[in-house]
Amino acid sequence: MNSELAIAVNNLSKVYKSRSDTDKLALDNISLTIKKGSIFGLLGPNGAGKSTFINILADLAKKTSGKIEVLNINHESNLIDAKRLMGIVPQELNIDPFFTPYELLEIQAGLYGIRKKDRRTMEILKMLALEDKAKAYARTLSGGMRRRLLIAKAMVHDPEILILDEPTAGVDVELRSNLWQNIQKLNQKGKTIIITTHYLHEAEELCNEIAIINEGRLIAHDTTINIKSFLDKMTIVVDYNDNNFNLSELKNFNLDMRIKDRQVQINYKPSEVNFNLVLNAINSSGSKINDMKIIETKLEDVFLQLTQK
């Protein structure tokens, strides 16, 4: 395994046996690599196989076939060592309601064999804005606070890789922003972050690389910029001061033009048409431009196109 990789997965498959004649193929021969120190997004619709992938890493589900290495450690033959390198935050809010956040982190640290003098319980609670709830029963916490408490539990042993399964589900906008700030701080310290999310704009803004899974198959894996380029489309919307504009130069290009009153919408493929040439043609229209906006491909557009195929 390359020393620059946090996780390497080769030909990973998972089949859930059924009492009926039809078994469930949850992961179908997936191979991918995740670079050390990156923020990696794992996307896919419900039932795509994202949680199965994470459950296998967490040893909550057994793979049917394939190989996984975590920082050069074989996940199967050295499972305990591999698991110590990862902090995994599950999608389900499985927290004992009769313990306080402080107690839960202390218990978790004890399970990892961390000595009391080496524990960072209050530091972690403060990082996730839970220090004022340190002595409150977990059952009194809101859904967003419970989500952050799960992340705190995953951090007690200072793992090199933090894996978050839908971490912002049920978290309001302010808390989501605070959560991502903390995730980015951890990443800046060299931690590798792996997230699954349904909030595609978050993946677009945060992730260096993205993999998209659909029906158990890996259908895309590349940098965020390259994945966005899968959908070769650019739109320019121009608002003119009057409707006495001359668009004859634009007709020289292979593009779709829609005119309504004083507004012109131009759709084209960047791979076929040079942006600067289009811009020059717009400026030569002979009418004053009041406003112009450029609409680039969104990750959500790519996601929908790939998964619907």
Residue pairs with C-beta under 8 A, 6 or more apart in sequence:
1 8
1 69
1 72
2 8
2 33
3 36
3 72
4 35
4 36
5 33
5 34
5 35
5 36
5 69
5 71
6 34
6 35
6 36
6 37
6 38
6 70
6 71
6 160
6 161
6 192
7 33
7 34
7 57
7 68
7 69
7 70
7 71
7 161
7 192
7 194
8 33
8 34
8 68
8 69
9 30
9 31
9 32
9 33
9 66
9 67
9 68
10 31
10 66
10 67
10 68
11 29
11 30
11 31
11 65
11 66
11 67
12 27
12 29
12 30
12 31
12 53
12 56
12 63
12 65
12 66
12 67
12 68
13 25
13 27
13 28
13 29
13 30
13 63
13 64
13 65
13 66
14 25
14 26
14 27
14 49
14 52
14 56
14 61
14 63
14 64
14 216
15 23
15 24
15 25
15 26
15 64
16 23
16 24
16 26
17 23
18 24
25 216
26 49
26 52
26 216
27 49
27 52
27 53
27 56
27 63
27 216
28 215
28 216
28 217
29 66
29 217
30 49
30 53
30 66
30 213
30 216
30 217
30 218
31 218
32 211
32 218
32 221
34 40
34 192
34 194
34 209
35 192
35 208
35 209
36 71
36 160
36 192
37 187
37 190
37 191
37 192
38 187
38 192
38 193
38 207
38 208
38 209
39 183
39 184
39 187
39 192
39 193
39 195
39 206
39 207
39 208
40 192
40 193
40 194
40 195
40 207
40 208
40 209
40 210
40 211
41 195
41 196
41 197
41 203
41 206
41 207
41 209
41 210
41 211
41 224
42 50
42 53
42 54
42 194
42 195
42 196
42 210
42 211
42 213
43 50
43 196
43 197
43 200
43 203
43 210
43 211
43 212
43 213
43 303
44 50
44 196
44 212
44 213
44 214
44 307
45 214
45 307
47 215
48 213
48 214
48 215
48 216
48 307
49 213
49 215
49 216
50 165
50 196
50 213
51 91
51 165
51 196
52 61
52 216
53 213
54 88
54 90
54 163
54 165
54 196
55 61
56 62
56 63
56 68
57 68
57 70
57 75
57 86
57 88
57 163
58 83
58 86
58 88
58 90
58 163
59 79
59 83
67 74
67 75
67 76
68 74
68 75
68 76
68 82
69 75
70 82
70 85
70 86
70 161
71 82
71 85
71 160
71 161
73 81
73 82
73 85
74 82
75 82
84 112
84 157
84 159
85 159
85 160
85 161
86 159
86 160
86 161
86 162
86 163
87 154
87 155
87 156
87 157
87 159
87 161
87 162
87 163
88 154
88 163
88 165
89 150
89 151
89 153
89 154
89 162
89 163
89 164
89 165
89 167
90 150
90 165
91 165
91 166
91 169
91 196
93 143
93 146
93 147
93 150
94 150
95 104
95 138
95 146
95 149
95 150
96 104
96 138
97 137
97 138
97 139
98 137
98 138
98 139
99 107
99 137
99 138
100 133
100 134
100 135
100 136
100 137
100 138
101 125
101 130
101 133
101 134
101 136
101 138
101 141
101 149
101 152
102 121
102 122
102 125
102 134
102 135
104 138
104 149
104 153
105 119
105 121
105 124
105 125
105 152
105 153
105 156
106 119
106 121
108 153
108 156
108 157
109 119
109 121
109 156
109 157
112 156
112 157
114 156
114 157
119 156
120 156
120 158
121 134
121 156
122 131
122 134
124 152
124 155
124 156
125 131
125 133
125 134
125 152
127 152
127 155
127 182
127 185
128 148
128 149
128 151
128 152
128 179
128 182
129 148
129 175
129 178
130 145
130 148
130 149
130 152
133 140
133 141
133 145
138 146
138 149
141 149
143 170
143 171
144 170
144 171
144 172
144 175
147 167
147 168
147 169
147 170
147 171
147 179
148 171
148 175
148 179
151 162
151 164
151 167
151 179
154 162
154 163
154 164
155 162
159 191
160 190
160 191
160 192
161 191
161 192
161 193
161 194
162 183
162 186
162 191
162 192
162 193
162 194
163 194
163 195
164 183
164 193
164 194
164 195
164 196
165 196
166 196
166 197
166 198
167 179
167 183
167 195
167 197
168 176
168 179
168 180
168 197
168 199
168 202
169 198
171 179
176 202
180 202
180 206
183 193
183 195
183 206
184 206
186 193
187 193
195 202
195 203
195 206
195 207
197 203
200 298
200 299
200 300
200 303
201 298
201 299
201 300
203 210
203 224
203 299
204 224
204 228
204 298
204 299
204 300
207 224
208 223
208 224
209 221
209 222
209 223
209 224
210 220
210 221
210 222
210 223
210 224
210 227
210 299
211 218
211 220
211 221
212 218
212 219
212 220
212 221
212 227
212 303
212 306
212 307
213 219
214 306
214 307
219 306
219 307
219 309
220 227
220 230
220 302
220 306
224 299
227 299
227 302
228 296
228 297
228 298
228 299
228 302
229 297
230 302
230 305
230 306
231 297
231 301
231 302
231 305
232 269
232 270
232 271
232 272
232 297
233 267
233 268
233 269
233 270
233 297
233 301
234 267
234 268
234 269
234 270
234 275
234 294
234 295
234 296
234 297
235 265
235 266
235 267
235 294
235 295
236 265
236 266
236 278
236 282
236 292
236 293
236 294
236 295
237 263
237 264
237 265
237 266
237 292
237 293
237 295
238 263
238 264
238 265
238 266
238 282
238 289
238 291
238 292
239 262
239 263
239 289
239 290
239 291
239 292
240 262
240 263
240 264
240 285
240 287
240 288
240 289
240 290
241 262
241 287
241 288
241 289
241 290
242 262
242 287
242 288
243 261
243 262
243 287
244 286
244 287
245 264
245 285
245 286
245 287
246 284
246 285
246 286
246 287
247 257
247 259
247 264
247 281
247 285
249 280
249 281
249 284
249 285
250 257
250 266
250 278
250 281
250 282
251 257
252 281
253 268
253 273
253 277
253 278
253 281
254 268
254 269
254 272
254 273
255 266
255 267
255 268
255 273
255 278
256 266
256 267
256 268
257 264
257 265
257 266
257 267
258 264
258 265
258 267
259 265
262 290
266 278
266 282
268 278
282 289
282 292
283 289
